[in-house]
Amino acid sequence: RIGTTIGKDHVIPLTFAFLNHSCCPNAKVTYSGSSGTLSCIRPIAEGEEIVVSYIDEFADVLSRRYFLLEAHGVKCLCPRC
């Protein structure tokens, strides 16, 4: 996941840097070597924002919120939180 597997030695492509977080994502980013792929993981309606999870979205809500705030400066307000 972005934020947990991408370290200082990796660069996130600029287009992926604009993706927002949700604990109920509709897309995911996978890497193979230095190439990244954005894939939908559920149907995305026209006009719906494409969101990915920066973290393990199956962790409990307090753990998710703490990690997002500390590591990314993000206060998650998604439907799961």
mmCIF file of the N, C-alpha and C atoms, coordinates in Angstrom:
data_MODEL
# 
_entry.id   MODEL 
# 
loop_
_atom_site.group_PDB 
_atom_site.id 
_atom_site.type_symbol 
_atom_site.label_atom_id 
_atom_site.label_alt_id 
_atom_site.label_comp_id 
_atom_site.label_asym_id 
_atom_site.label_entity_id 
_atom_site.label_seq_id 
_atom_site.pdbx_PDB_ins_code 
_atom_site.Cartn_x 
_atom_site.Cartn_y 
_atom_site.Cartn_z 
_atom_site.occupancy 
_atom_site.B_iso_or_equiv 
_atom_site.pdbx_formal_charge 
_atom_site.auth_seq_id 
_atom_site.auth_comp_id 
_atom_site.auth_asym_id 
_atom_site.auth_atom_id 
_atom_site.pdbx_PDB_model_num 
ATOM 1   N N  . ARG A 1 1  ? 0.829   -1.194 0.000   1.00 0.00 ? 1  ARG A N  1 
ATOM 2   C CA . ARG A 1 1  ? 0.000   0.000  0.000   1.00 0.00 ? 1  ARG A CA 1 
ATOM 3   C C  . ARG A 1 1  ? 0.861   1.240  0.000   1.00 0.00 ? 1  ARG A C  1 
ATOM 4   N N  . ILE A 1 2  ? 0.357   2.275  -0.572  1.00 0.00 ? 2  ILE A N  1 
ATOM 5   C CA . ILE A 1 2  ? 1.054   3.552  -0.525  1.00 0.00 ? 2  ILE A CA 1 
ATOM 6   C C  . ILE A 1 2  ? 1.179   3.939  0.942   1.00 0.00 ? 2  ILE A C  1 
ATOM 7   N N  . GLY A 1 3  ? 2.345   4.358  1.347   1.00 0.00 ? 3  GLY A N  1 
ATOM 8   C CA . GLY A 1 3  ? 2.554   4.781  2.728   1.00 0.00 ? 3  GLY A CA 1 
ATOM 9   C C  . GLY A 1 3  ? 3.092   3.678  3.605   1.00 0.00 ? 3  GLY A C  1 
ATOM 10  N N  . THR A 1 4  ? 2.865   2.418  3.235   1.00 0.00 ? 4  THR A N  1 
ATOM 11  C CA . THR A 1 4  ? 3.403   1.345  4.050   1.00 0.00 ? 4  THR A CA 1 
ATOM 12  C C  . THR A 1 4  ? 4.473   0.567  3.308   1.00 0.00 ? 4  THR A C  1 
ATOM 13  N N  . THR A 1 5  ? 4.406   0.488  1.983   1.00 0.00 ? 5  THR A N  1 
ATOM 14  C CA . THR A 1 5  ? 5.411   -0.252 1.237   1.00 0.00 ? 5  THR A CA 1 
ATOM 15  C C  . THR A 1 5  ? 6.329   0.646  0.431   1.00 0.00 ? 5  THR A C  1 
ATOM 16  N N  . ILE A 1 6  ? 5.962   1.902  0.252   1.00 0.00 ? 6  ILE A N  1 
ATOM 17  C CA . ILE A 1 6  ? 6.800   2.814  -0.505  1.00 0.00 ? 6  ILE A CA 1 
ATOM 18  C C  . ILE A 1 6  ? 7.708   3.538  0.480   1.00 0.00 ? 6  ILE A C  1 
ATOM 19  N N  . GLY A 1 7  ? 9.003   3.323  0.341   1.00 0.00 ? 7  GLY A N  1 
ATOM 20  C CA . GLY A 1 7  ? 9.953   3.930  1.264   1.00 0.00 ? 7  GLY A CA 1 
ATOM 21  C C  . GLY A 1 7  ? 10.676  5.101  0.644   1.00 0.00 ? 7  GLY A C  1 
ATOM 22  N N  . LYS A 1 8  ? 11.725  5.531  1.285   1.00 0.00 ? 8  LYS A N  1 
ATOM 23  C CA . LYS A 1 8  ? 12.476  6.691  0.825   1.00 0.00 ? 8  LYS A CA 1 
ATOM 24  C C  . LYS A 1 8  ? 13.171  6.436  -0.502  1.00 0.00 ? 8  LYS A C  1 
ATOM 25  N N  . ASP A 1 9  ? 13.429  5.174  -0.828  1.00 0.00 ? 9  ASP A N  1 
ATOM 26  C CA . ASP A 1 9  ? 14.131  4.847  -2.060  1.00 0.00 ? 9  ASP A CA 1 
ATOM 27  C C  . ASP A 1 9  ? 13.210  4.748  -3.259  1.00 0.00 ? 9  ASP A C  1 
ATOM 28  N N  . HIS A 1 10 ? 11.919  4.977  -3.075  1.00 0.00 ? 10 HIS A N  1 
ATOM 29  C CA . HIS A 1 10 ? 10.958  4.876  -4.160  1.00 0.00 ? 10 HIS A CA 1 
ATOM 30  C C  . HIS A 1 10 ? 10.327  6.236  -4.441  1.00 0.00 ? 10 HIS A C  1 
ATOM 31  N N  . VAL A 1 11 ? 9.937   6.410  -5.674  1.00 0.00 ? 11 VAL A N  1 
ATOM 32  C CA . VAL A 1 11 ? 9.282   7.648  -6.088  1.00 0.00 ? 11 VAL A CA 1 
ATOM 33  C C  . VAL A 1 11 ? 7.881   7.306  -6.579  1.00 0.00 ? 11 VAL A C  1 
ATOM 34  N N  . ILE A 1 12 ? 6.884   8.033  -6.099  1.00 0.00 ? 12 ILE A N  1 
ATOM 35  C CA . ILE A 1 12 ? 5.513   7.843  -6.561  1.00 0.00 ? 12 ILE A CA 1 
ATOM 36  C C  . ILE A 1 12 ? 5.321   8.721  -7.799  1.00 0.00 ? 12 ILE A C  1 
ATOM 37  N N  . PRO A 1 13 ? 4.873   8.131  -8.919  1.00 0.00 ? 13 PRO A N  1 
ATOM 38  C CA . PRO A 1 13 ? 4.646   8.952  -10.114 1.00 0.00 ? 13 PRO A CA 1 
ATOM 39  C C  . PRO A 1 13 ? 3.710   10.121 -9.807  1.00 0.00 ? 13 PRO A C  1 
ATOM 40  N N  . LEU A 1 14 ? 3.947   11.256 -10.447 1.00 0.00 ? 14 LEU A N  1 
ATOM 41  C CA . LEU A 1 14 ? 3.186   12.468 -10.183 1.00 0.00 ? 14 LEU A CA 1 
ATOM 42  C C  . LEU A 1 14 ? 1.682   12.240 -10.312 1.00 0.00 ? 14 LEU A C  1 
ATOM 43  N N  . THR A 1 15 ? 1.245   11.494 -11.311 1.00 0.00 ? 15 THR A N  1 
ATOM 44  C CA . THR A 1 15 ? -0.192  11.263 -11.485 1.00 0.00 ? 15 THR A CA 1 
ATOM 45  C C  . THR A 1 15 ? -0.790  10.510 -10.303 1.00 0.00 ? 15 THR A C  1 
ATOM 46  N N  . PHE A 1 16 ? -0.028  9.603  -9.694  1.00 0.00 ? 16 PHE A N  1 
ATOM 47  C CA . PHE A 1 16 ? -0.523  8.865  -8.531  1.00 0.00 ? 16 PHE A CA 1 
ATOM 48  C C  . PHE A 1 16 ? -0.524  9.737  -7.278  1.00 0.00 ? 16 PHE A C  1 
ATOM 49  N N  . ALA A 1 17 ? 0.328   10.735 -7.242  1.00 0.00 ? 17 ALA A N  1 
ATOM 50  C CA . ALA A 1 17 ? 0.418   11.615 -6.078  1.00 0.00 ? 17 ALA A CA 1 
ATOM 51  C C  . ALA A 1 17 ? -0.857  12.420 -5.871  1.00 0.00 ? 17 ALA A C  1 
ATOM 52  N N  . PHE A 1 18 ? -1.668  12.576 -6.918  1.00 0.00 ? 18 PHE A N  1 
ATOM 53  C CA . PHE A 1 18 ? -2.913  13.334 -6.814  1.00 0.00 ? 18 PHE A CA 1 
ATOM 54  C C  . PHE A 1 18 ? -4.085  12.489 -6.333  1.00 0.00 ? 18 PHE A C  1 
ATOM 55  N N  . LEU A 1 19 ? -3.882  11.188 -6.132  1.00 0.00 ? 19 LEU A N  1 
ATOM 56  C CA . LEU A 1 19 ? -4.964  10.319 -5.669  1.00 0.00 ? 19 LEU A CA 1 
ATOM 57  C C  . LEU A 1 19 ? -5.227  10.547 -4.193  1.00 0.00 ? 19 LEU A C  1 
ATOM 58  N N  . ASN A 1 20 ? -6.470  10.703 -3.829  1.00 0.00 ? 20 ASN A N  1 
ATOM 59  C CA . ASN A 1 20 ? -6.851  10.870 -2.427  1.00 0.00 ? 20 ASN A CA 1 
ATOM 60  C C  . ASN A 1 20 ? -7.074  9.521  -1.770  1.00 0.00 ? 20 ASN A C  1 
ATOM 61  N N  . HIS A 1 21 ? -7.067  9.547  -0.438  1.00 0.00 ? 21 HIS A N  1 
ATOM 62  C CA . HIS A 1 21 ? -7.237  8.345  0.371   1.00 0.00 ? 21 HIS A CA 1 
ATOM 63  C C  . HIS A 1 21 ? -8.695  8.096  0.733   1.00 0.00 ? 21 HIS A C  1 
ATOM 64  N N  . SER A 1 22 ? -9.041  6.825  0.845   1.00 0.00 ? 22 SER A N  1 
ATOM 65  C CA . SER A 1 22 ? -10.288 6.382  1.458   1.00 0.00 ? 22 SER A CA 1 
ATOM 66  C C  . SER A 1 22 ? -10.041 5.016  2.061   1.00 0.00 ? 22 SER A C  1 
ATOM 67  N N  . CYS A 1 23 ? -10.658 4.748  3.201   1.00 0.00 ? 23 CYS A N  1 
ATOM 68  C CA . CYS A 1 23 ? -10.574 3.416  3.806   1.00 0.00 ? 23 CYS A CA 1 
ATOM 69  C C  . CYS A 1 23 ? -11.505 2.432  3.103   1.00 0.00 ? 23 CYS A C  1 
ATOM 70  N N  . CYS A 1 24 ? -12.296 2.913  2.155   1.00 0.00 ? 24 CYS A N  1 
ATOM 71  C CA . CYS A 1 24 ? -13.113 2.055  1.283   1.00 0.00 ? 24 CYS A CA 1 
ATOM 72  C C  . CYS A 1 24 ? -12.808 2.467  -0.163  1.00 0.00 ? 24 CYS A C  1 
ATOM 73  N N  . PRO A 1 25 ? -11.597 2.108  -0.633  1.00 0.00 ? 25 PRO A N  1 
ATOM 74  C CA . PRO A 1 25 ? -11.132 2.560  -1.937  1.00 0.00 ? 25 PRO A CA 1 
ATOM 75  C C  . PRO A 1 25 ? -11.896 1.918  -3.091  1.00 0.00 ? 25 PRO A C  1 
ATOM 76  N N  . ASN A 1 26 ? -11.841 2.582  -4.248  1.00 0.00 ? 26 ASN A N  1 
ATOM 77  C CA . ASN A 1 26 ? -12.412 2.001  -5.453  1.00 0.00 ? 26 ASN A CA 1 
ATOM 78  C C  . ASN A 1 26 ? -11.322 1.660  -6.462  1.00 0.00 ? 26 ASN A C  1 
ATOM 79  N N  . ALA A 1 27 ? -10.063 1.911  -6.093  1.00 0.00 ? 27 ALA A N  1 
ATOM 80  C CA . ALA A 1 27 ? -8.935  1.606  -6.970  1.00 0.00 ? 27 ALA A CA 1 
ATOM 81  C C  . ALA A 1 27 ? -7.720  1.251  -6.121  1.00 0.00 ? 27 ALA A C  1 
ATOM 82  N N  . LYS A 1 28 ? -6.713  0.689  -6.785  1.00 0.00 ? 28 LYS A N  1 
ATOM 83  C CA . LYS A 1 28 ? -5.465  0.371  -6.085  1.00 0.00 ? 28 LYS A CA 1 
ATOM 84  C C  . LYS A 1 28 ? -4.308  0.617  -7.039  1.00 0.00 ? 28 LYS A C  1 
ATOM 85  N N  . VAL A 1 29 ? -3.169  0.901  -6.465  1.00 0.00 ? 29 VAL A N  1 
ATOM 86  C CA . VAL A 1 29 ? -1.941  1.082  -7.219  1.00 0.00 ? 29 VAL A CA 1 
ATOM 87  C C  . VAL A 1 29 ? -1.059  -0.125 -6.937  1.00 0.00 ? 29 VAL A C  1 
ATOM 88  N N  . THR A 1 30 ? -0.571  -0.763 -7.986  1.00 0.00 ? 30 THR A N  1 
ATOM 89  C CA . THR A 1 30 ? 0.374   -1.869 -7.837  1.00 0.00 ? 30 THR A CA 1 
ATOM 90  C C  . THR A 1 30 ? 1.639   -1.520 -8.598  1.00 0.00 ? 30 THR A C  1 
ATOM 91  N N  . TYR A 1 31 ? 2.739   -2.009 -8.107  1.00 0.00 ? 31 TYR A N  1 
ATOM 92  C CA . TYR A 1 31 ? 4.030   -1.732 -8.723  1.00 0.00 ? 31 TYR A CA 1 
ATOM 93  C C  . TYR A 1 31 ? 4.683   -3.023 -9.171  1.00 0.00 ? 31 TYR A C  1 
ATOM 94  N N  . SER A 1 32 ? 5.338   -2.952 -10.312 1.00 0.00 ? 32 SER A N  1 
ATOM 95  C CA . SER A 1 32 ? 6.164   -4.033 -10.830 1.00 0.00 ? 32 SER A CA 1 
ATOM 96  C C  . SER A 1 32 ? 7.466   -3.371 -11.254 1.00 0.00 ? 32 SER A C  1 
ATOM 97  N N  . GLY A 1 33 ? 8.485   -3.543 -10.430 1.00 0.00 ? 33 GLY A N  1 
ATOM 98  C CA . GLY A 1 33 ? 9.732   -2.829 -10.679 1.00 0.00 ? 33 GLY A CA 1 
ATOM 99  C C  . GLY A 1 33 ? 9.504   -1.343 -10.510 1.00 0.00 ? 33 GLY A C  1 
ATOM 100 N N  . SER A 1 34 ? 9.840   -0.567 -11.532 1.00 0.00 ? 34 SER A N  1 
ATOM 101 C CA . SER A 1 34 ? 9.667   0.879  -11.448 1.00 0.00 ? 34 SER A CA 1 
ATOM 102 C C  . SER A 1 34 ? 8.375   1.352  -12.106 1.00 0.00 ? 34 SER A C  1 
ATOM 103 N N  . SER A 1 35 ? 7.538   0.421  -12.573 1.00 0.00 ? 35 SER A N  1 
ATOM 104 C CA . SER A 1 35 ? 6.276   0.785  -13.218 1.00 0.00 ? 35 SER A CA 1 
ATOM 105 C C  . SER A 1 35 ? 5.108   0.626  -12.254 1.00 0.00 ? 35 SER A C  1 
ATOM 106 N N  . GLY A 1 36 ? 4.201   1.598  -12.272 1.00 0.00 ? 36 GLY A N  1 
ATOM 107 C CA . GLY A 1 36 ? 3.005   1.543  -11.437 1.00 0.00 ? 36 GLY A CA 1 
ATOM 108 C C  . GLY A 1 36 ? 1.766   1.436  -12.295 1.00 0.00 ? 36 GLY A C  1 
ATOM 109 N N  . THR A 1 37 ? 0.771   0.706  -11.786 1.00 0.00 ? 37 THR A N  1 
ATOM 110 C CA . THR A 1 37 ? -0.498  0.533  -12.487 1.00 0.00 ? 37 THR A CA 1 
ATOM 111 C C  . THR A 1 37 ? -1.635  0.880  -11.551 1.00 0.00 ? 37 THR A C  1 
ATOM 112 N N  . LEU A 1 38 ? -2.566  1.691  -12.028 1.00 0.00 ? 38 LEU A N  1 
ATOM 113 C CA . LEU A 1 38 ? -3.770  2.029  -11.280 1.00 0.00 ? 38 LEU A CA 1 
ATOM 114 C C  . LEU A 1 38 ? -4.895  1.164  -11.822 1.00 0.00 ? 38 LEU A C  1 
ATOM 115 N N  . SER A 1 39 ? -5.544  0.383  -10.942 1.00 0.00 ? 39 SER A N  1 
ATOM 116 C CA . SER A 1 39 ? -6.625  -0.523 -11.348 1.00 0.00 ? 39 SER A CA 1 
ATOM 117 C C  . SER A 1 39 ? -7.845  -0.291 -10.478 1.00 0.00 ? 39 SER A C  1 
ATOM 118 N N  . CYS A 1 40 ? -9.032  -0.384 -11.077 1.00 0.00 ? 40 CYS A N  1 
ATOM 119 C CA . CYS A 1 40 ? -10.241 -0.266 -10.259 1.00 0.00 ? 40 CYS A CA 1 
ATOM 120 C C  . CYS A 1 40 ? -10.488 -1.612 -9.576  1.00 0.00 ? 40 CYS A C  1 
ATOM 121 N N  . ILE A 1 41 ? -11.011 -1.551 -8.352  1.00 0.00 ? 41 ILE A N  1 
ATOM 122 C CA . ILE A 1 41 ? -11.294 -2.774 -7.599  1.00 0.00 ? 41 ILE A CA 1 
ATOM 123 C C  . ILE A 1 41 ? -12.792 -2.946 -7.372  1.00 0.00 ? 41 ILE A C  1 
ATOM 124 N N  . ARG A 1 42 ? -13.552 -1.974 -7.827  1.00 0.00 ? 42 ARG A N  1 
ATOM 125 C CA . ARG A 1 42 ? -15.011 -2.057 -7.860  1.00 0.00 ? 42 ARG A CA 1 
ATOM 126 C C  . ARG A 1 42 ? -15.486 -1.071 -8.920  1.00 0.00 ? 42 ARG A C  1 
ATOM 127 N N  . PRO A 1 43 ? -16.708 -1.210 -9.393  1.00 0.00 ? 43 PRO A N  1 
ATOM 128 C CA . PRO A 1 43 ? -17.184 -0.265 -10.411 1.00 0.00 ? 43 PRO A CA 1 
ATOM 129 C C  . PRO A 1 43 ? -17.128 1.182  -9.909  1.00 0.00 ? 43 PRO A C  1 
ATOM 130 N N  . ILE A 1 44 ? -16.722 2.074  -10.802 1.00 0.00 ? 44 ILE A N  1 
ATOM 131 C CA . ILE A 1 44 ? -16.617 3.494  -10.481 1.00 0.00 ? 44 ILE A CA 1 
ATOM 132 C C  . ILE A 1 44 ? -17.612 4.243  -11.351 1.00 0.00 ? 44 ILE A C  1 
ATOM 133 N N  . ALA A 1 45 ? -18.526 4.937  -10.709 1.00 0.00 ? 45 ALA A N  1 
ATOM 134 C CA . ALA A 1 45 ? -19.565 5.667  -11.434 1.00 0.00 ? 45 ALA A CA 1 
ATOM 135 C C  . ALA A 1 45 ? -18.976 6.899  -12.110 1.00 0.00 ? 45 ALA A C  1 
ATOM 136 N N  . GLU A 1 46 ? -19.603 7.325  -13.189 1.00 0.00 ? 46 GLU A N  1 
ATOM 137 C CA . GLU A 1 46 ? -19.183 8.537  -13.863 1.00 0.00 ? 46 GLU A CA 1 
ATOM 138 C C  . GLU A 1 46 ? -19.250 9.706  -12.882 1.00 0.00 ? 46 GLU A C  1 
ATOM 139 N N  . GLY A 1 47 ? -18.189 10.463 -12.799 1.00 0.00 ? 47 GLY A N  1 
ATOM 140 C CA . GLY A 1 47 ? -18.126 11.608 -11.895 1.00 0.00 ? 47 GLY A CA 1 
ATOM 141 C C  . GLY A 1 47 ? -17.646 11.269 -10.489 1.00 0.00 ? 47 GLY A C  1 
ATOM 142 N N  . GLU A 1 48 ? -17.553 9.975  -10.142 1.00 0.00 ? 48 GLU A N  1 
ATOM 143 C CA . GLU A 1 48 ? -17.081 9.554  -8.813  1.00 0.00 ? 48 GLU A CA 1 
ATOM 144 C C  . GLU A 1 48 ? -15.567 9.731  -8.741  1.00 0.00 ? 48 GLU A C  1 
ATOM 145 N N  . GLU A 1 49 ? -15.091 10.218 -7.611  1.00 0.00 ? 49 GLU A N  1 
ATOM 146 C CA . GLU A 1 49 ? -13.655 10.389 -7.418  1.00 0.00 ? 49 GLU A CA 1 
ATOM 147 C C  . GLU A 1 49 ? -12.973 9.030  -7.325  1.00 0.00 ? 49 GLU A C  1 
ATOM 148 N N  . ILE A 1 50 ? -11.815 8.904  -7.947  1.00 0.00 ? 50 ILE A N  1 
ATOM 149 C CA . ILE A 1 50 ? -11.005 7.690  -7.829  1.00 0.00 ? 50 ILE A CA 1 
ATOM 150 C C  . ILE A 1 50 ? -10.169 7.845  -6.572  1.00 0.00 ? 50 ILE A C  1 
ATOM 151 N N  . VAL A 1 51 ? -10.314 6.900  -5.637  1.00 0.00 ? 51 VAL A N  1 
ATOM 152 C CA . VAL A 1 51 ? -9.605  6.958  -4.360  1.00 0.00 ? 51 VAL A CA 1 
ATOM 153 C C  . VAL A 1 51 ? -8.905  5.625  -4.093  1.00 0.00 ? 51 VAL A C  1 
ATOM 154 N N  . VAL A 1 52 ? -7.769  5.709  -3.430  1.00 0.00 ? 52 VAL A N  1 
ATOM 155 C CA . VAL A 1 52 ? -6.989  4.534  -3.044  1.00 0.00 ? 52 VAL A CA 1 
ATOM 156 C C  . VAL A 1 52 ? -6.792  4.556  -1.534  1.00 0.00 ? 52 VAL A C  1 
ATOM 157 N N  . SER A 1 53 ? -6.392  3.436  -0.985  1.00 0.00 ? 53 SER A N  1 
ATOM 158 C CA . SER A 1 53 ? -6.084  3.401  0.438   1.00 0.00 ? 53 SER A CA 1 
ATOM 159 C C  . SER A 1 53 ? -4.586  3.571  0.615   1.00 0.00 ? 53 SER A C  1 
ATOM 160 N N  . TYR A 1 54 ? -4.194  4.518  1.457   1.00 0.00 ? 54 TYR A N  1 
ATOM 161 C CA . TYR A 1 54 ? -2.786  4.731  1.759   1.00 0.00 ? 54 TYR A CA 1 
ATOM 162 C C  . TYR A 1 54 ? -2.280  3.723  2.784   1.00 0.00 ? 54 TYR A C  1 
ATOM 163 N N  . ILE A 1 55 ? -3.188  2.977  3.385   1.00 0.00 ? 55 ILE A N  1 
ATOM 164 C CA . ILE A 1 55 ? -2.867  2.127  4.534   1.00 0.00 ? 55 ILE A CA 1 
ATOM 165 C C  . ILE A 1 55 ? -3.568  0.784  4.419   1.00 0.00 ? 55 ILE A C  1 
ATOM 166 N N  . ASP A 1 56 ? -3.425  -0.039 5.444   1.00 0.00 ? 56 ASP A N  1 
ATOM 167 C CA . ASP A 1 56 ? -4.179  -1.294 5.544   1.00 0.00 ? 56 ASP A CA 1 
ATOM 168 C C  . ASP A 1 56 ? -5.593  -0.926 5.976   1.00 0.00 ? 56 ASP A C  1 
ATOM 169 N N  . GLU A 1 57 ? -6.517  -0.937 5.044   1.00 0.00 ? 57 GLU A N  1 
ATOM 170 C CA . GLU A 1 57 ? -7.879  -0.491 5.352   1.00 0.00 ? 57 GLU A CA 1 
ATOM 171 C C  . GLU A 1 57 ? -8.643  -1.458 6.249   1.00 0.00 ? 57 GLU A C  1 
ATOM 172 N N  . PHE A 1 58 ? -8.053  -2.616 6.560   1.00 0.00 ? 58 PHE A N  1 
ATOM 173 C CA . PHE A 1 58 ? -8.723  -3.580 7.438   1.00 0.00 ? 58 PHE A CA 1 
ATOM 174 C C  . PHE A 1 58 ? -8.323  -3.409 8.906   1.00 0.00 ? 58 PHE A C  1 
ATOM 175 N N  . ALA A 1 59 ? -7.420  -2.479 9.181   1.00 0.00 ? 59 ALA A N  1 
ATOM 176 C CA . ALA A 1 59 ? -7.054  -2.187 10.569  1.00 0.00 ? 59 ALA A CA 1 
ATOM 177 C C  . ALA A 1 59 ? -8.225  -1.481 11.256  1.00 0.00 ? 59 ALA A C  1 
ATOM 178 N N  . ASP A 1 60 ? -8.197  -1.439 12.587  1.00 0.00 ? 60 ASP A N  1 
ATOM 179 C CA . ASP A 1 60 ? -9.286  -0.771 13.305  1.00 0.00 ? 60 ASP A CA 1 
ATOM 180 C C  . ASP A 1 60 ? -9.234  0.734  13.071  1.00 0.00 ? 60 ASP A C  1 
ATOM 181 N N  . VAL A 1 61 ? -10.351 1.386  13.295  1.00 0.00 ? 61 VAL A N  1 
ATOM 182 C CA . VAL A 1 61 ? -10.496 2.806  12.951  1.00 0.00 ? 61 VAL A CA 1 
ATOM 183 C C  . VAL A 1 61 ? -9.475  3.694  13.673  1.00 0.00 ? 61 VAL A C  1 
ATOM 184 N N  . LEU A 1 62 ? -9.193  3.445  14.929  1.00 0.00 ? 62 LEU A N  1 
ATOM 185 C CA . LEU A 1 62 ? -8.233  4.284  15.649  1.00 0.00 ? 62 LEU A CA 1 
ATOM 186 C C  . LEU A 1 62 ? -6.823  4.137  15.091  1.00 0.00 ? 62 LEU A C  1 
ATOM 187 N N  . SER A 1 63 ? -6.439  2.902  14.753  1.00 0.00 ? 63 SER A N  1 
ATOM 188 C CA . SER A 1 63 ? -5.120  2.666  14.158  1.00 0.00 ? 63 SER A CA 1 
ATOM 189 C C  . SER A 1 63 ? -5.004  3.347  12.807  1.00 0.00 ? 63 SER A C  1 
ATOM 190 N N  . ARG A 1 64 ? -6.053  3.225  11.987  1.00 0.00 ? 64 ARG A N  1 
ATOM 191 C CA . ARG A 1 64 ? -6.043  3.864  10.668  1.00 0.00 ? 64 ARG A CA 1 
ATOM 192 C C  . ARG A 1 64 ? -5.912  5.370  10.804  1.00 0.00 ? 64 ARG A C  1 
ATOM 193 N N  . ARG A 1 65 ? -6.738  5.965  11.654  1.00 0.00 ? 65 ARG A N  1 
ATOM 194 C CA . ARG A 1 65 ? -6.716  7.426  11.820  1.00 0.00 ? 65 ARG A CA 1 
ATOM 195 C C  . ARG A 1 65 ? -5.375  7.918  12.361  1.00 0.00 ? 65 ARG A C  1 
ATOM 196 N N  . TYR A 1 66 ? -4.817  7.202  13.334  1.00 0.00 ? 66 TYR A N  1 
ATOM 197 C CA . TYR A 1 66 ? -3.538  7.595  13.913  1.00 0.00 ? 66 TYR A CA 1 
ATOM 198 C C  . TYR A 1 66 ? -2.441  7.557  12.851  1.00 0.00 ? 66 TYR A C  1 
ATOM 199 N N  . PHE A 1 67 ? -2.348  6.454  12.118  1.00 0.00 ? 67 PHE A N  1 
ATOM 200 C CA . PHE A 1 67 ? -1.307  6.319  11.108  1.00 0.00 ? 67 PHE A CA 1 
ATOM 201 C C  . PHE A 1 67 ? -1.456  7.387  10.026  1.00 0.00 ? 67 PHE A C  1 
ATOM 202 N N  . LEU A 1 68 ? -2.664  7.603  9.550   1.00 0.00 ? 68 LEU A N  1 
ATOM 203 C CA . LEU A 1 68 ? -2.878  8.594  8.498   1.00 0.00 ? 68 LEU A CA 1 
ATOM 204 C C  . LEU A 1 68 ? -2.491  9.992  8.953   1.00 0.00 ? 68 LEU A C  1 
ATOM 205 N N  . LEU A 1 69 ? -2.843  10.334 10.168  1.00 0.00 ? 69 LEU A N  1 
ATOM 206 C CA . LEU A 1 69 ? -2.522  11.666 10.689  1.00 0.00 ? 69 LEU A CA 1 
ATOM 207 C C  . LEU A 1 69 ? -1.015  11.822 10.900  1.00 0.00 ? 69 LEU A C  1 
ATOM 208 N N  . GLU A 1 70 ? -0.392  10.814 11.511  1.00 0.00 ? 70 GLU A N  1 
ATOM 209 C CA . GLU A 1 70 ? 1.041   10.901 11.804  1.00 0.00 ? 70 GLU A CA 1 
ATOM 210 C C  . GLU A 1 70 ? 1.903   10.802 10.550  1.00 0.00 ? 70 GLU A C  1 
ATOM 211 N N  . ALA A 1 71 ? 1.584   9.880  9.673   1.00 0.00 ? 71 ALA A N  1 
ATOM 212 C CA . ALA A 1 71 ? 2.438   9.624  8.510   1.00 0.00 ? 71 ALA A CA 1 
ATOM 213 C C  . ALA A 1 71 ? 2.115   10.510 7.304   1.00 0.00 ? 71 ALA A C  1 
ATOM 214 N N  . HIS A 1 72 ? 0.858   10.921 7.173   1.00 0.00 ? 72 HIS A N  1 
ATOM 215 C CA . HIS A 1 72 ? 0.454   11.636 5.970   1.00 0.00 ? 72 HIS A CA 1 
ATOM 216 C C  . HIS A 1 72 ? -0.180  12.987 6.236   1.00 0.00 ? 72 HIS A C  1 
ATOM 217 N N  . GLY A 1 73 ? -0.445  13.308 7.500   1.00 0.00 ? 73 GLY A N  1 
ATOM 218 C CA . GLY A 1 73 ? -1.101  14.571 7.809   1.00 0.00 ? 73 GLY A CA 1 
ATOM 219 C C  . GLY A 1 73 ? -2.549  14.608 7.344   1.00 0.00 ? 73 GLY A C  1 
ATOM 220 N N  . VAL A 1 74 ? -3.153  13.433 7.234   1.00 0.00 ? 74 VAL A N  1 
ATOM 221 C CA . VAL A 1 74 ? -4.510  13.301 6.714   1.00 0.00 ? 74 VAL A CA 1 
ATOM 222 C C  . VAL A 1 74 ? -5.471  12.940 7.835   1.00 0.00 ? 74 VAL A C  1 
ATOM 223 N N  . LYS A 1 75 ? -6.549  13.691 7.964   1.00 0.00 ? 75 LYS A N  1 
ATOM 224 C CA . LYS A 1 75 ? -7.622  13.323 8.877   1.00 0.00 ? 75 LYS A CA 1 
ATOM 225 C C  . LYS A 1 75 ? -8.703  12.652 8.029   1.00 0.00 ? 75 LYS A C  1 
ATOM 226 N N  . CYS A 1 76 ? -8.845  11.356 8.189   1.00 0.00 ? 76 CYS A N  1 
ATOM 227 C CA . CYS A 1 76 ? -9.758  10.597 7.328   1.00 0.00 ? 76 CYS A CA 1 
ATOM 228 C C  . CYS A 1 76 ? -11.215 10.824 7.757   1.00 0.00 ? 76 CYS A C  1 
ATOM 229 N N  . LEU A 1 77 ? -12.011 11.181 6.801   1.00 0.00 ? 77 LEU A N  1 
ATOM 230 C CA . LEU A 1 77 ? -13.445 11.387 7.018   1.00 0.00 ? 77 LEU A CA 1 
ATOM 231 C C  . LEU A 1 77 ? -14.268 10.526 6.068   1.00 0.00 ? 77 LEU A C  1 
ATOM 232 N N  . CYS A 1 78 ? -13.692 9.410  5.627   1.00 0.00 ? 78 CYS A N  1 
ATOM 233 C CA . CYS A 1 78 ? -14.386 8.538  4.700   1.00 0.00 ? 78 CYS A CA 1 
ATOM 234 C C  . CYS A 1 78 ? -15.561 7.841  5.403   1.00 0.00 ? 78 CYS A C  1 
ATOM 235 N N  . PRO A 1 79 ? -16.455 7.229  4.656   1.00 0.00 ? 79 PRO A N  1 
ATOM 236 C CA . PRO A 1 79 ? -17.634 6.567  5.256   1.00 0.00 ? 79 PRO A CA 1 
ATOM 237 C C  . PRO A 1 79 ? -17.289 5.490  6.294   1.00 0.00 ? 79 PRO A C  1 
ATOM 238 N N  . ARG A 1 80 ? -16.174 4.789  6.147   1.00 0.00 ? 80 ARG A N  1 
ATOM 239 C CA . ARG A 1 80 ? -15.798 3.759  7.131   1.00 0.00 ? 80 ARG A CA 1 
ATOM 240 C C  . ARG A 1 80 ? -15.346 4.353  8.448   1.00 0.00 ? 80 ARG A C  1 
ATOM 241 N N  . CYS A 1 81 ? -14.788 5.545  8.398   1.00 0.00 ? 81 CYS A N  1 
ATOM 242 C CA . CYS A 1 81 ? -14.289 6.171  9.633   1.00 0.00 ? 81 CYS A CA 1 
ATOM 243 C C  . CYS A 1 81 ? -15.381 6.968  10.325  1.00 0.00 ? 81 CYS A C  1 
# 
